[in-house]
């Protein structure tokens, strides 16, 4: 099975989301599940991800996309995935690229909805941006992974997703 990942956190976060992403990638590499395509929007900051013969790191290839990294993640990845032999796309940090679900089955991991549980900790604009990204991913992904029962409950409550669409993987 060939899997594409939004690997931004694997390459750029040293805790939480980064650890989750790196561990998942490492475990899949150890079990030789197929080819892994790791989408990284900028030059890597963390060397914890091994690039082997069954793993490809994909980065923006033009000045335009290098400068508009967020747009690359939300739009361009879909075009690239369509050209690769990808069986599934996994958004590791609560979001997926626009329209990718039309071309390949998608899974998204949602770690928490803390911006909705404790809105006072976030600015108005951050709350809105997070909400729309997470809502889009939750509604359009074929399946959702939650990291706890509480996160699953929050996804159902705040994003209106059927509990059947969410699996808890600790």
MOTAGI-V132275 format. One line per field, one symbol per residue. burial: 1 if it has 24 or more other ideal C-beta (glycine too) atoms within 12 Angstrom, else 0. A space follows every 50 residues. Layout:
# MOTAGI-V132275
burial->???
This chain:
# MOTAGI-V132275
burial->01111111111110001101110110011000001111111001010010 10001111110000100010011101110110010101111111111101 10111111111111110000000000000110111111011111111000 11011001101000111000
